[in-house]
Amino acid sequence: QPLPMLYVGETTVSSVKLFGDQVPTELLTYVDDSIANLFFARDDAGCIQSYHLTFHSGQEAVVTRFSELKRYLSAGTLRSIVLFYACLNVLKNGATLLVDDIGRQLDRQLARDFVGFFSDATLNVNGGTIVFSTHEAPLLDDLKREDELFVLTRDTQVSVLRLSDNRLLDETTERPVRKQVRGTAPDYCEYMKL
């Protein structure tokens, strides 16, 4: 039986799997210390009916859809909450999490921390897996096994190359040789023509 898979793309997902009725205060403080509380009111069937947001300043907001919180919170804060719960779900169930551009809208440290959950044996006891795309090469520096890192390149077609393949690594730094990883970033000469 295949393991369940969870995909996180855009922040404004229509279905966010939330555990409990309140976002942990520690998470809120970590991602945005101006937030005092974020909890969910549920109906008798357990479906979320509204989201209640309170700031330390005393300002309050009540919305009926998670995506409406973007009127009050940054895209990065919302994405952090979505990713936290996605990571929690995958780690709890030993599933696979697919994240498109994990660094989008996030502070680099937040993205590093989310990826780090999966490398921590005390947190990842059920063998959860994260598969993510990124344009942030420094995120890859924390990963311990380069044989699990792949680069998608594009010439006339898309190719998948293992990062540890010695054709891609600089012998002195053991970091990727940019000129050999083509089609992954805008061309500077073309930029200058703009």
N, C-alpha and C positions, 0 to 999 in steps of 0.2 A: 504494500500500500504506500503510495507516494506521500511524502511529508507535506503538510499544508504550506502554502506560500502566501506571503503578504506583500503587496506592492505599495510604495509611497512615492507619489509623483508630485503633483501640485498640492499646496497646502490646503486649498479649499476642497478637501475630499468630502463626499456626501455622507460617508459612513466612517466615523472614527470609533474604534473599539476602545471604550473607556472602562476602567475597573473602579468600582466604588462610586461614590457620589461626589467626590471632591478631588481636585488636583492637589497632590501633596504640597504643603507649604514649602518644603525644601526645594522642590522643583521650581515653583514659582519664584522663590528668592534667587535661585541660581540663574534663571533665564531672564527675569525682569523684577528687580527688587521693589518696584513701585506697586506691584500687585499684592494685595492683602489676602484675597480669597477668590477662588473660582470653583463653584459647585454646580451640580446638575440636579434639577427637579425632575422626578420621574412620575409617570402615571401608575395606576394599579397593575398594569401589565409589565412594568419595568422599563418602558420606553422613555427616553429622555424627552421631556416637554419643553424645557427651557434651560438656558445657561445663565448663571448669576455671577457677575463679575464685580468685585469691590477693590478699589485702590486704597492705599494707605492715606491718601488725601481726603477720603470720604466719598469720592465720586463712585456712583454705582451704575450698572447697566444690566438689563435683562434682555436676552435675545432668544429667539426660538430655534435658530439654526447655528451650528458651530461656525460656519463661514461668515456669519454676521459679526462675529467678534473682531473681524478685521477693521471694523470702524473704530475700535478702541485699542487694539493691540497690533504691534508690528507683525509683518509677515514672518520674520525670524522667530518671534515668540510663539506664534501659532504653529509654525513648522516644528519648533522644538517640542512642543506639547504632543503633537501628532507623532513625531519620531520616538519620543520617550515611551508612549503607550505602545507603539508598534514594536519597539525593541523589547519591552516588557512581555508582550504577548508571544513573540517569537522565542525569547529565552525561556519562558515558562513552558512552552509546548514543544521545544526542540524543532522548530520549523525553519523556514528560509525567508529572509527579509530582502526584498529587492528595493533599492532606493535610487531613484534617478537624481543625479547631481547632488550628492549628499551635502556639499558645501553651499548650495544655493540658499541665500537668505539667512545663513547661519554664521555666527562667529566661528572662526576656525577651531577654537578650543572646544566648542560644543560639538562640532562634527567629529573631532578627535575623540572626545569622550564617548560619543555614541558608538563609534567603531570599536573603541577600547572595551566596551561591555562584552564583546564577543571573544576577546582575547583573554579575559579574566576567568580563570577556571573556577573561582568561587561563585561567579555570577552565571556562567554558562555551563551549568551542570547537565543540561539536557541536550547539548550539542547543537544549539542554534547556529545558523549561518547567516552572514550578511553578504550580499552581493551589491556593490554600489558603483556608480560611475562618478567621476570627479575630474575637474580641471585643475584641482589644487594638488600639485605634486607633493608638497610637504605633508599632506595627510598620509601618504604612503610610507613616510619615514618611520612611523611608529609600528608598522607591521613587521612581525618577526620572520615571516617566511615569504621570501620573494618568489618562491616557486608557485605561490598561489596568486600572484599578481599578473594580470594580463593587460596588454595595451591593444586597443583597436586602432588600426591605421587605415588610411584610405589613399590609394593611388588611383588605379582604374576600378578597383573593387575594394571592399572592406576585408581586412585581414585581421586575425587575432594572433598576437604574438605573446609568448611567455616572457615576462620582464627579465627573468633570470637568464634567458638565452644570451650567451655572451656576445652576440651580434649587437645587442641593444645597450650594453653596459660599457661605460668608460673604464678602462683598465686601472686608472689611477684612483678614481673616486668611487667606483662601483655604482655610480648613478646612471640613469638613462642618458644616452647620447641623443640630444634633441634632433640633430640633423638626420638621424636614421629613423626617427619616429615621425614620419611625414603625415600630413593630413589631419593633425590633431589640434592645430591652432591656426589662427589667422596669419597670413603672410605679411611680414613687416614691410616689404617692398610695395606690396599692393596697398597697404595702409598709407604709405607716404604718397602714393598717387592720388589719394583722396584730396 
